[in-house]
Amino acid sequence: MRNATLWCALLGVEKTVVEEVEFDQDEGVLIAHVRPVRSASSRCGRCLRRCPRYDPGEGRRRWRALDLGTIPVYLEADAPRVFCSEHGATVRAVPWARHAAGHTITFDEQVAWLATQCSKTAACELMRIAWRTVGSIITRVWGDTEKLHDRFAGLRRIGIDEISYKRGHRYLTIVVDHDTGRLVWAAPGRDKATLGGFFDALEASGQGRCAQITHVSADGADWIGAVVEEKCPNAIRCADPFHVVKWATEALDEVRRGAWNDARRQARTEPARSVGRPRHDAPTRPASDRARGLKGARYALWKNPDNLTDRQAEKLAWIAKTDPRLHRAYLLKEGLRLVFQLGHADADAALQKWIGWARRSRIPAFVNLQRRIVKHRASILAAIEHGLSNGRIESVNTKIRLITRVAFGFRSPDALIALATLNLGGHRPTLPNRA
């Protein structure tokens, strides 16, 4: 084997001529002087068209390559500019690195693989780079991966949700494929314009793909429903059962807080209790006792009856005796939860009965909730009929939260989105020269 061929294999480069290899003892690095082969030279760095030479550029430059053993390696070459009819004066393309990158393609691939498999510290220490550099590399790798794969192929049933990724109300809107569980699309923001960007990209991919969407599940947010109705009018919209029950839990908690505050106000009118053990003939303080009991009743009211501990079951029985209104609110919450355990035909009748019950309950929180249920009734019944929920979307959200903790320090959300999509989009990076 010729030395030049051997060095190309060691450096992981193609269409490249290795002119000279030297070891810089002062810096402790290996420097390979390279140039593109004639067929790969004089091409635009953006579109790879063959173009005439424009000027010598800023002289020679270096690209970081994978280490050889314990020695850092750099590729060094001229970086002239060419004149492209579309992009103007541009640095010429090189076959060993992406345009405007300071690292070789194999270096980028290994960093992307480490970012999806290892901790932040391990990736940075092994590759001798900063974490922000990892973010830039991941963005480049995902940009090339996206060009090779049609991420919207076969998209029929989707789930839409938002997730917070940074303090200060910074959110990502995400779209997940129900059939494969893949993260299909993500973008910063949570409004109509952000979600409209997804459907615009879906429609731009051709073949009338917006019309091919058959089911859309979401949490009932009005901005999601408005965009889906405009872009996919024929799609069946399904309300996530978890969020619907969450609405009832929030209404129940509003009733609980109101009962607790009322008991506290009444307790202030009761005579003060002296310091120490009360006398046997001391007056009772029912409002104070009720306030203390309601303060610890939150989890007993929130949990499903099958999951209650003995102490929480006793607390619930105490509420049924001392506060019928709060207990009625609890029964309304449980009644709505049980609707989702029925078949479609039975659920329709049960939901209608629940709406009438809540309307006559004289509990403002549940009177308002039944109006919301009536508004989303069709999507709630569609979720029961088709068995769709945002369970897979919430699973993806949990993984994105973990990735967000790992990605802490990225300058922009683009790097976070690229890392999340590489992990969860079904196209994980591989190590260089691995199948």
Secondary structure by P-SEA (a helix, b strand, c coil): ccaaaaaaaaacccccccccccccccccbbbbbbbcccccccccccccccccccccccccbbbbccccccbbbbbbbbbbbbbbccccccccccccccccccccaaaaaaaaaaaacccaaaaaaaacccaaaaaaaaaaaaaaaaaaccccccccccccccccccccbbbbbbbbcccccccccccccccaaaaaaaaaaaaaccccccccccbbbccccaaaaaaaaaccccbbbbccaaaaaaaaaaaaaaaaaaaaaaaaaaaaaccccccccccccccccaaaaaaaaaaacccccccccccccaaaaaaaaaaaaccaaaaaaaaaaaaaaacccccaaaaaaaaaaaaaaaaacccaaaaaaaaaaaaaaaaaaaaaaacccaaaaaaaaaaaaaaaaaacccccaaaaaaaaaaacccccccccccc
